[in-house]
């Protein structure tokens, strides 16, 4: 049982560190669609609508 709890605690710690890294850098998460640089067949970006940097990236292009 101690091994399970140690493993669970280690994984939780790693997830917290990754979450803090994303919050500190302020970058969008990249999904399976290719992230912010992916473009659809009609030329429209395939960005996530929830990304706060979406509008700035579209206007900067």
Secondary structure, DSSP 8 states (H G I E B T S, - for coil): -HHHHHHHHHHHHHHHHHHHHHHHH------TT-GGG-B-TTS-B---TT-TTHHHHHHH-
